[in-house]
Amino acid sequence: MRVRAVFLLAALLALAGCHSYHVEVSVENRTGGAIQLLEVAYPSASFGANSLTAGEVFHYRIQLRGRGPMKIQYTASDGRAAETIGPEVTENQEGRIEIVLLPEGKAEFHPQLTSPAR
């Protein structure tokens, strides 16, 4: 019985030491029209949505690996492709990033991220 208790305690301590870094991302469409084929790329992965109506907000949770800039691509309501490069992000950062898509292919990025532990 004591061996099981020691094993269970060791397992719980090991799990308590693990920390998974996540970033909550929101993308708000303020372009004035619906957009299609939204893709948000970041180091080592990407996510997206088939469409976002005007004023719609899309939420997604990511885990950063590596280092590099975020990139946004979508097709505007007039059929034009838009692409914007955002802030650089780094592995083990966590927090929030709000992305606001604006008319004429512009975007605002509002990161609230912690620095990675060294």
N, C-alpha and C positions, 0 to 999 in steps of 0.2 A: 504494500500500500504506500509506503514511504517513497519507494522508487517512482511510482506513478506521480505522486505529488511533486517530487523534484523535477521530473520530466515536464509536467504541465507548467510549473512555474518557469522553467527555462524557456519553454515555447512561448509563453506569454511575454516574458521579458524581451525575447527576440523580436516578436511582433511589435511591441511598444517602441522599439528602436527604429523601425521602418517608417519612413515618411514619403508619401507619394505627392509630388508637386503637381498642381493643376492650375490652369488659367481658365477663368470663365470669360468667354468671348461673346459679345453681342454685336450684331450688325443691323443698323437701322437704315432703312431706305427712305431718304429725304430727297430723292432725285426729282420728284414731281410726277413720276409715272412708274409703272411696273417694270421690273428688270427680270432678265432670264439668265440662266446658267451662271449663277454666282459661284465663284471659287475663291476661297481664302487659303493661301499657301503659307507655310511656315517651315522652318528647318525640319526636314525628315518626313513631313506629312502635309495633308491638306484636307479641307472639308468644304461643303457647299450646299446649295439648294437649287432646285430646278427653277424656282421663281420666287420673287418677293413683290408683293403689291406695294403701292405707294403708302408710306407710313408704317409698314410692317417691320417688326423686329424679330430677328432670328438669333437664337441662343445656342451655343455649343461649348463643350468643355474639352480642353486639349491638355496634352502633356508635352512639354518642350524637350526636344533632344537636339543637341548640337547648338550652333550659333548662326544667325543670319537674319535677313530682313523678312518681314511679312509682306505678302503681295496679294492684291485684290484684283480679280478680273470678273467682268460680267458684261452682258449685252443690255444696253439701254433700251428704253421703249421705242426710240427712233431707229433701232437696229444697229447702232454703232457700238463697237467694242470699246470698253473702258478698262484701263489697267493703271493701278496706282501702287507705288512701293511705300511701305510703311516703316515703322521703327524696327530696329534690330532687337531681336529677342535672344535669350541665352538659356541653355539647359539649366534646370532647377529653379528658374524664376517661378513665382506663383503670384496670384492676384486676379486682376481683371483687366480686360482691354475692351473699350467701347469704340466701335468703328461706325462712323456716320457717313453714309454715301450721299454726296451732294450733286447738284446739276453739273453738267459739262464734264463728267468723268472725274470730278474731284472727290476727295475724301478727307475726313478728319479722324485722327487716331487719338484716343484718350487712354493711355496705359497707366495703370496703377499696379505696378509690379514690384516685388521685393527683389533685392539683389541675391544672386546665388551664394550659398555658403561656401566658404573657401577652406 
